[in-house]
């Protein structure tokens, strides 16, 4: 390794000195620029300036430092006689490792009040060029684009005296991924800034995700499937897998639905999901009471479900489920007693998940043939109430309506939810007509429909849904309103002595 040269030029200097010291101990010569060179010198490490290699000073306030044949010739030369002889004729040596991280453009534009001139100055040119050159010639050059890679590179050099080809290839891919994300951030920012349009969607969207694992199959055995995660996300939904069989495609979809709804509530909540729909949901003063109420909503459909809790799952909550067969549990934590109980069913999948707010911000993406549909996630904000009937909801009805409205937003359209207090008693999902969803929810609720309240994810186009609910004993309704036949729905509610409120917000979920 004697005589090999490393070019270090980093904006983020975390871990730099130990990495550089390790290279020196292995006989590498260090070349560096500006602030990086000063940091290395102050640490007592021998370092050559880029100026001494190029014979040309940094110019334009540091805008031009490494853009020189003495640098890029040493990076891009293939390690073969013709290229090496050409380097020798020009007095250029090879550069065998590049460690670069880029000016913090993304962090800069995320700060409030940052203007265009400041953002422009944080667009790295030389660093991106160094990474791309080194990654292109990765068989001859080790490219390090992230301080998190320092230890792995040093370990390989110490153990093998060389970076194996497999490692070089992984590092090259990581470098190109980094420059791709960087360029996408710049293009998106400038596009929005220059157009003046406050759109969150860039003109070119790069989907950055990394394969976590191949799945056994997709929704059906004839479909291939894999799980990809965003950078920094370590497991499904950012969680830790505690026990059980490998997750399936459908398990992960249902986990997402269950955890999303569980995170919609501040109170202790239990959510039972089947085929991406809540068949039972409840909140209560304690998690075990919420779990019992959620199961009572539809114990038949709960068989083979995914269950989410937004509090630490304890033994009492598990006991509330009896001997119910469950596919997956997700919760922010588990008591030791609960984990011991779960371990008796070794195939049962158990995951510990972080709050959704802790995960990277992302968009709701659906594939269509030939393209993608991209939208914001449907977030539940503060409710606005407009009482439209002669009778206003009672305090008890109001509490139940607020609960039903939150659950309804996570049910497949057309969506109807019947609730008593803060527990579902009937759910109608995915029907082609809204009145059919009402009738399905009423059938599921049975006698419990009497005295319940009803939430609808969109307006009633005809009064028939209101009339069917009234006949079953529903006493209050919450819906967006906005139909040209709203008056007919209001009149039907008034005739039945029902209270009805409009929210003005629709929550379709297809």
C-alpha positions as CSV (number, residue, x, y, z in Angstrom):
1,X,0.0,0.0,0.0
2,X,3.1,2.3,0.3
3,X,2.8,5.3,-2.0
4,X,-0.9,5.2,-2.5
5,X,-2.6,8.6,-2.3
6,X,-5.9,9.7,-0.8
7,X,-7.7,12.9,-1.5
8,X,-9.9,14.1,1.4
9,X,-12.2,17.1,1.0
10,X,-15.2,17.1,3.3
11,X,-17.8,19.6,4.5
12,X,-18.9,17.3,7.4
13,X,-15.7,16.7,9.3
14,X,-17.1,14.1,11.8
15,X,-14.8,11.1,12.0
16,X,-12.3,12.7,9.6
17,X,-9.2,12.7,11.8
18,X,-9.4,9.1,13.0
19,X,-10.0,8.0,9.4
20,X,-7.1,10.0,8.0
21,X,-4.9,8.8,10.8
22,X,-5.7,5.2,10.0
23,X,-4.7,5.8,6.4
24,X,-1.4,7.4,7.4
25,X,-0.7,4.5,9.6
26,X,-1.2,2.2,6.6
27,X,1.3,4.2,4.5
28,X,-1.1,6.4,2.5
29,X,-0.2,10.0,1.5
30,X,-2.9,12.5,2.2
31,X,-3.9,15.3,-0.2
32,X,-6.5,17.8,0.9
33,X,-8.2,21.2,0.3
34,X,-8.9,24.3,2.4
35,X,-10.6,23.7,5.7
36,X,-10.1,19.9,5.5
37,X,-6.3,20.4,5.1
38,X,-6.3,22.7,8.1
39,X,-8.2,20.2,10.3
40,X,-5.7,17.5,9.4
41,X,-2.7,19.7,10.0
42,X,-4.0,20.8,13.4
43,X,-4.4,17.2,14.3
44,X,-0.7,16.7,13.5
45,X,-1.2,14.7,10.4
46,X,1.1,15.2,7.3
47,X,-1.0,16.5,4.4
48,X,-0.2,17.9,0.9
49,X,-2.3,20.7,-0.4
50,X,-4.1,20.3,-3.7
51,X,-2.2,23.4,-4.9
52,X,1.1,21.5,-4.5
53,X,-0.3,18.8,-6.8
54,X,-1.8,21.0,-9.4
55,X,0.7,23.9,-9.3
56,X,-2.3,26.2,-9.3
57,X,-3.9,28.0,-6.4
58,X,-7.6,27.9,-5.3
59,X,-9.4,30.7,-7.1
60,X,-12.8,32.5,-7.0
61,X,-13.1,32.3,-3.2
62,X,-12.7,28.5,-3.3
63,X,-15.2,27.9,-6.1
64,X,-12.4,26.3,-8.1
65,X,-10.0,24.0,-6.2
66,X,-9.9,20.4,-7.6
67,X,-11.0,20.9,-11.2
68,X,-7.6,20.2,-12.7
69,X,-6.1,17.4,-14.9
70,X,-3.5,16.6,-12.2
71,X,-6.5,15.6,-10.0
72,X,-8.9,14.1,-12.4
73,X,-6.3,12.5,-14.5
74,X,-5.1,10.7,-11.4
75,X,-8.7,9.6,-10.7
76,X,-9.9,8.6,-14.1
77,X,-6.9,6.8,-15.4
78,X,-7.5,3.1,-15.8
79,X,-4.8,1.1,-14.1
80,X,-3.4,-0.3,-17.4
81,X,-0.1,0.5,-19.2
82,X,-1.4,2.9,-21.8
83,X,-3.1,5.2,-19.2
84,X,-0.3,4.9,-16.7
85,X,2.3,5.8,-19.3
86,X,0.3,8.8,-20.3
87,X,0.1,10.0,-16.7
88,X,3.8,9.6,-16.4
89,X,4.5,11.7,-19.5
90,X,2.5,14.5,-17.8
91,X,4.0,14.0,-14.4
92,X,0.7,13.0,-12.9
93,X,0.3,10.4,-10.1
94,X,-2.7,8.2,-9.5
95,X,-5.1,9.0,-6.7
96,X,-6.4,5.8,-5.1
97,X,-9.0,6.9,-2.6
98,X,-11.4,9.9,-2.5
99,X,-13.3,10.8,0.6
100,X,-15.8,13.6,-0.1
101,X,-19.0,14.8,1.4
102,X,-20.9,17.6,-0.2
103,X,-21.8,21.2,0.8
104,X,-25.0,21.0,2.9
105,X,-27.4,22.2,0.2
106,X,-30.4,20.2,1.5
107,X,-29.9,21.5,5.1
108,X,-29.4,25.0,3.9
109,X,-32.6,25.3,2.0
110,X,-34.5,23.7,4.9
111,X,-33.6,26.6,7.1
112,X,-36.3,29.4,7.4
113,X,-35.5,32.6,5.6
114,X,-32.7,31.2,3.3
115,X,-32.6,33.2,0.0
116,X,-31.5,32.2,-3.4
117,X,-28.0,33.6,-3.3
118,X,-27.1,31.6,-0.1
119,X,-28.6,28.5,-1.6
120,X,-26.6,28.9,-4.8
121,X,-23.4,29.1,-2.9
122,X,-24.2,25.7,-1.3
123,X,-24.3,23.9,-4.7
124,X,-21.2,21.8,-4.7
125,X,-19.4,21.4,-8.0
126,X,-15.9,20.0,-7.3
127,X,-17.1,17.5,-4.7
128,X,-19.8,16.0,-7.0
129,X,-17.2,15.8,-9.8
130,X,-14.7,14.0,-7.5
131,X,-17.3,11.5,-6.4
132,X,-18.5,10.8,-9.9
133,X,-15.0,10.4,-11.3
134,X,-13.9,8.1,-8.5
135,X,-17.1,6.1,-8.7
136,X,-16.8,5.7,-12.4
137,X,-13.2,4.3,-11.9
138,X,-14.1,2.3,-8.8
139,X,-12.0,-0.7,-9.8
140,X,-8.9,1.6,-9.3
141,X,-10.3,4.1,-6.8
142,X,-12.0,3.7,-3.5
143,X,-14.8,6.3,-3.2
144,X,-16.1,7.3,0.2
145,X,-19.1,9.5,0.2
146,X,-20.3,9.2,3.8
147,X,-18.5,9.4,7.2
148,X,-20.5,6.2,8.1
149,X,-18.3,4.3,5.6
150,X,-15.0,5.2,7.2
151,X,-14.7,2.3,9.6
152,X,-15.6,-0.3,7.0
153,X,-13.0,1.0,4.5
154,X,-10.3,1.1,7.2
155,X,-11.1,-2.4,8.4
156,X,-10.9,-3.8,4.8
157,X,-7.5,-2.1,4.2
158,X,-6.2,-3.3,7.5
159,X,-7.4,-6.9,7.0
160,X,-6.7,-7.3,3.3
161,X,-4.3,-4.5,2.4
162,X,-6.9,-3.7,-0.3
163,X,-10.6,-2.9,-0.7
164,X,-12.3,-6.0,-2.2
165,X,-14.1,-5.4,-5.5
166,X,-17.5,-6.1,-3.9
167,X,-16.9,-3.3,-1.4
168,X,-15.7,-0.9,-4.1
169,X,-18.8,-1.6,-6.1
170,X,-21.1,-0.9,-3.1
171,X,-19.3,2.3,-2.4
172,X,-19.6,3.4,-6.1
173,X,-23.3,2.8,-6.1
174,X,-23.6,4.8,-2.8
175,X,-21.7,7.7,-4.3
176,X,-23.9,7.8,-7.4
177,X,-27.0,7.6,-5.2
178,X,-25.7,10.5,-3.2
179,X,-25.0,12.7,-6.2
180,X,-28.4,11.8,-7.7
181,X,-30.2,12.8,-4.5
182,X,-28.2,16.0,-4.4
183,X,-29.0,16.9,-8.0
184,X,-32.6,16.1,-7.5
185,X,-32.8,18.5,-4.4
186,X,-31.1,21.3,-6.4
187,X,-33.4,20.8,-9.4
188,X,-36.5,20.7,-7.3
189,X,-35.5,23.8,-5.3
190,X,-34.6,25.9,-8.3
191,X,-37.6,24.8,-10.3
192,X,-39.9,25.9,-7.5
193,X,-37.9,29.1,-6.8
194,X,-37.7,30.2,-10.5
195,X,-41.3,29.3,-11.3
196,X,-42.7,30.9,-8.1
197,X,-45.2,28.1,-7.9
198,X,-45.6,26.8,-4.3
199,X,-45.8,23.2,-5.5
200,X,-44.1,20.4,-3.3
201,X,-43.7,18.2,-6.4
202,X,-40.5,18.6,-8.4
203,X,-40.6,18.4,-12.2
204,X,-38.6,15.2,-12.0
205,X,-39.1,12.9,-9.0
206,X,-36.4,10.4,-8.1
207,X,-37.7,7.6,-5.9
208,X,-35.0,6.8,-3.4
209,X,-35.5,3.5,-1.7
210,X,-33.3,0.5,-0.9
211,X,-34.2,-3.1,-0.9
212,X,-34.6,-4.4,2.6
213,X,-35.6,-8.0,1.7
214,X,-37.3,-10.2,-0.9
215,X,-40.7,-11.3,0.2
216,X,-42.1,-14.8,-0.4
217,X,-44.6,-13.4,-2.9
218,X,-47.0,-10.4,-3.3
219,X,-50.7,-10.2,-2.7
220,X,-51.0,-13.6,-4.4
221,X,-48.5,-16.5,-4.9
222,X,-48.0,-15.8,-8.6
223,X,-46.8,-12.2,-7.9
224,X,-43.1,-11.5,-7.0
225,X,-42.5,-8.9,-4.3
226,X,-39.9,-7.1,-2.3
227,X,-39.8,-4.5,0.5
228,X,-37.9,-1.3,-0.1
229,X,-37.1,1.3,2.6
230,X,-36.2,4.9,2.6
231,X,-32.7,5.9,3.6
232,X,-32.3,5.8,7.4
233,X,-35.3,3.5,7.9
234,X,-34.0,0.3,9.4
235,X,-37.0,-2.0,9.2
236,X,-40.7,-2.3,8.1
237,X,-42.3,1.0,9.2
238,X,-39.1,1.9,10.9
239,X,-39.6,-0.9,13.4
240,X,-37.8,-3.7,15.1
241,X,-38.8,-7.3,14.4
242,X,-39.0,-9.1,17.7
243,X,-40.3,-12.5,16.8
244,X,-42.2,-14.7,14.4
245,X,-42.3,-15.8,10.8
246,X,-41.2,-13.6,8.0
247,X,-43.6,-10.8,7.1
248,X,-45.7,-11.1,4.0
249,X,-46.7,-8.4,1.5
250,X,-50.2,-8.4,2.9
251,X,-49.0,-8.3,6.5
252,X,-47.0,-5.1,5.8
253,X,-49.9,-3.4,4.1
254,X,-52.2,-4.2,7.0
255,X,-49.5,-3.1,9.5
256,X,-49.3,0.3,7.8
257,X,-53.1,0.7,7.9
258,X,-53.2,-0.4,11.6
259,X,-50.3,1.8,12.7
260,X,-51.6,4.8,10.8
261,X,-55.0,4.7,12.6
262,X,-53.4,4.0,16.0
263,X,-51.3,7.1,15.6
264,X,-54.4,9.2,14.9
265,X,-55.4,8.9,18.6
266,X,-53.9,10.5,21.6
267,X,-55.9,8.3,24.0
268,X,-55.1,4.6,24.5
269,X,-56.2,2.9,21.2
270,X,-56.6,-0.6,19.9
271,X,-57.0,-1.2,16.2
272,X,-57.9,-4.5,14.5
273,X,-57.2,-4.5,10.8
274,X,-58.4,-7.1,8.2
275,X,-57.7,-6.7,4.5
276,X,-56.5,-3.1,5.0
277,X,-59.8,-2.0,6.8
278,X,-60.5,-1.6,10.5
279,X,-63.0,-4.2,11.5
280,X,-62.6,-3.1,15.1
281,X,-61.3,0.1,16.7
282,X,-61.7,1.6,20.1
283,X,-60.2,4.1,22.6
284,X,-60.5,3.9,26.4
285,X,-58.9,5.0,29.6
286,X,-56.8,1.8,29.5
287,X,-55.4,-0.2,26.7
288,X,-57.0,-3.5,27.8
289,X,-60.5,-1.9,27.8
290,X,-59.8,-0.5,24.3
291,X,-58.7,-3.9,23.2
292,X,-61.8,-5.7,24.5
293,X,-64.1,-3.0,22.9
294,X,-62.3,-3.2,19.5
295,X,-62.6,-7.0,19.5
296,X,-66.4,-6.8,20.3
297,X,-66.9,-4.7,17.2
298,X,-66.5,-7.7,14.9
299,X,-65.0,-10.8,16.5
300,X,-65.6,-13.0,13.4
301,X,-63.7,-10.7,11.1
302,X,-60.9,-10.3,13.6
303,X,-59.7,-13.8,13.0
304,X,-56.3,-13.7,11.3
305,X,-56.0,-9.9,11.8
306,X,-53.2,-7.4,12.3
307,X,-53.5,-5.6,15.7
308,X,-52.0,-2.2,16.6
309,X,-51.8,-0.6,20.0
310,X,-50.6,3.0,20.6
311,X,-49.4,2.2,24.1
312,X,-47.1,-0.4,25.6
313,X,-48.8,-3.7,25.1
314,X,-49.3,-5.5,28.4
315,X,-50.6,-8.9,29.6
316,X,-54.1,-7.5,30.4
317,X,-54.5,-6.3,26.8
318,X,-53.5,-9.7,25.4
319,X,-55.9,-11.5,27.8
320,X,-58.7,-9.3,26.5
321,X,-58.3,-11.0,23.1
322,X,-58.7,-14.5,24.5
323,X,-57.5,-17.2,22.1
324,X,-58.0,-15.1,19.0
325,X,-55.7,-16.0,16.1
326,X,-53.6,-13.0,15.2
327,X,-51.1,-12.6,12.4
328,X,-49.1,-9.6,13.6
329,X,-48.9,-7.3,16.6
330,X,-47.5,-3.8,16.4
331,X,-47.0,-1.5,19.3
332,X,-44.5,1.1,20.6
333,X,-43.4,-1.3,23.3
334,X,-44.2,-4.5,25.2
335,X,-44.0,-5.5,28.9
336,X,-41.8,-8.4,29.8
337,X,-44.9,-10.4,30.7
338,X,-46.6,-9.7,27.4
339,X,-43.4,-10.8,25.5
340,X,-43.4,-14.0,27.5
341,X,-47.0,-14.7,26.6
342,X,-46.4,-13.9,22.9
343,X,-43.3,-16.2,22.8
344,X,-45.6,-19.2,23.4
345,X,-46.8,-18.6,19.8
346,X,-43.4,-18.6,17.9
347,X,-44.9,-18.1,14.5
348,X,-46.8,-14.9,15.6
349,X,-45.1,-11.8,14.2
350,X,-44.4,-9.1,16.8
351,X,-42.9,-5.7,15.9
352,X,-42.0,-2.6,18.0
353,X,-42.6,0.5,16.0
354,X,-41.6,4.2,16.4
355,X,-44.2,7.0,16.1
356,X,-45.1,7.8,12.5
357,X,-43.9,11.4,13.1
358,X,-40.3,10.1,13.6
359,X,-40.1,8.6,10.1
360,X,-38.9,10.6,7.1
361,X,-41.5,12.8,5.4
362,X,-42.9,11.1,2.3
363,X,-45.6,11.1,-0.2
364,X,-48.5,8.7,-0.9
365,X,-47.5,6.9,-4.1
366,X,-49.6,4.6,-6.2
367,X,-48.4,2.9,-9.4
368,X,-50.5,3.0,-12.6
369,X,-49.6,1.5,-15.9
370,X,-47.0,3.7,-17.4
371,X,-46.5,6.0,-14.5
372,X,-47.1,7.0,-10.8
373,X,-49.7,8.9,-9.0
374,X,-48.2,11.1,-6.2
375,X,-50.1,13.0,-3.5
376,X,-49.7,14.2,0.1
377,X,-50.8,11.8,2.8
378,X,-54.4,12.5,4.1
379,X,-53.7,14.0,7.5
380,X,-56.5,14.5,10.0
381,X,-56.6,18.1,11.2
382,X,-58.8,19.8,13.6
383,X,-62.5,19.2,13.0
384,X,-64.8,22.0,12.0
385,X,-68.5,21.4,12.9
386,X,-71.5,22.8,11.4
387,X,-74.8,21.6,12.8
388,X,-77.3,21.4,9.9
389,X,-80.3,19.8,11.6
390,X,-82.8,21.2,14.0
391,X,-81.3,19.1,16.8
392,X,-77.6,19.4,17.8
393,X,-75.7,16.4,19.0
394,X,-75.6,15.7,22.7
395,X,-72.2,15.7,24.4
396,X,-72.1,11.9,24.3
397,X,-73.1,11.9,20.6
398,X,-70.4,14.5,19.9
399,X,-67.7,12.4,21.5
400,X,-68.8,9.3,19.5
401,X,-69.0,11.3,16.3
402,X,-65.4,12.6,16.7
403,X,-64.2,9.1,17.2
404,X,-66.2,7.6,14.3
405,X,-65.0,10.4,12.0
406,X,-61.3,9.5,12.7
407,X,-61.9,5.9,12.1
408,X,-63.9,6.5,8.9
409,X,-61.1,8.4,7.3
410,X,-59.0,5.1,7.3
411,X,-61.7,2.9,5.9
412,X,-61.9,2.1,2.2
413,X,-64.5,4.1,0.3
414,X,-67.4,4.1,0.2
415,X,-66.9,4.2,4.0
416,X,-69.4,4.1,6.8
417,X,-68.6,3.6,10.5
418,X,-71.1,3.1,13.3
419,X,-69.9,3.8,16.8
420,X,-71.1,3.6,20.4
421,X,-69.1,6.0,22.6
422,X,-65.5,5.4,21.4
423,X,-65.7,2.0,19.9
424,X,-66.9,0.8,16.5
425,X,-69.9,-1.4,16.3
426,X,-70.3,-1.7,12.6
427,X,-68.1,-0.9,9.5
428,X,-69.2,-0.8,5.9
429,X,-66.3,-0.6,3.5
430,X,-65.6,-0.5,-0.2
431,X,-69.1,-0.7,-1.5
432,X,-70.0,0.7,-4.9
433,X,-73.0,2.7,-3.4
434,X,-73.0,4.5,-0.1
435,X,-76.4,3.1,1.0
436,X,-74.9,-0.4,0.6
437,X,-72.1,0.5,2.9
438,X,-74.7,1.8,5.4
439,X,-76.6,-1.4,5.2
440,X,-73.5,-3.5,5.6
441,X,-72.5,-1.5,8.7
442,X,-76.0,-1.8,10.1
443,X,-75.9,-5.6,9.5
444,X,-72.6,-5.9,11.3
445,X,-73.8,-3.9,14.2
446,X,-77.1,-5.7,14.7
447,X,-78.8,-4.5,17.8
448,X,-75.9,-2.3,18.7
449,X,-76.9,0.0,15.8
450,X,-79.6,1.4,18.2
451,X,-78.3,4.5,19.8
452,X,-75.1,4.5,17.7
453,X,-73.7,7.4,15.7
454,X,-72.7,7.2,12.0
455,X,-69.7,8.7,10.1
456,X,-69.5,8.8,6.3
457,X,-66.3,9.6,4.5
458,X,-68.1,11.6,1.8
459,X,-71.5,13.2,1.3
460,X,-74.8,11.3,0.8
461,X,-75.9,11.8,-2.8
462,X,-79.4,10.6,-1.8
463,X,-81.3,10.5,1.5
464,X,-81.6,6.7,1.4
465,X,-78.4,6.2,3.4
466,X,-79.7,8.5,6.2
467,X,-83.1,6.8,6.1
468,X,-81.6,3.3,6.4
469,X,-79.5,4.5,9.4
470,X,-82.5,6.1,11.1
471,X,-84.5,2.9,10.6
472,X,-81.7,0.9,12.4
473,X,-81.7,3.3,15.3
474,X,-78.8,5.6,14.6
475,X,-79.2,8.9,16.4
476,X,-76.5,11.2,14.9
477,X,-74.5,11.6,11.7
478,X,-71.2,13.2,10.7
479,X,-70.4,13.8,7.1
480,X,-68.6,16.3,4.8
481,X,-71.7,17.7,3.1
482,X,-71.5,19.3,-0.3
483,X,-74.0,17.3,-2.3
484,X,-76.6,19.2,-4.5
485,X,-79.1,17.0,-2.5
486,X,-77.8,18.0,1.0
487,X,-81.3,19.5,1.8
488,X,-82.9,16.1,1.2
489,X,-80.5,14.4,3.5
490,X,-81.0,17.1,6.2
491,X,-84.8,16.8,5.9
492,X,-84.5,13.0,6.3
493,X,-82.5,13.5,9.4
494,X,-84.9,16.0,10.8
495,X,-87.9,13.7,10.2
496,X,-86.1,11.0,12.2
497,X,-85.1,13.4,15.0
498,X,-81.4,12.8,14.2
499,X,-78.6,15.3,14.7
500,X,-76.3,15.8,11.8
501,X,-73.1,17.8,11.4
502,X,-71.1,18.8,8.3
503,X,-67.3,19.0,8.4
504,X,-66.6,20.3,4.9
505,X,-63.8,17.8,4.5
506,X,-63.9,14.6,2.5
507,X,-61.7,11.5,3.3
508,X,-61.9,9.2,0.3
509,X,-59.5,6.2,0.5
510,X,-59.4,4.1,-2.6
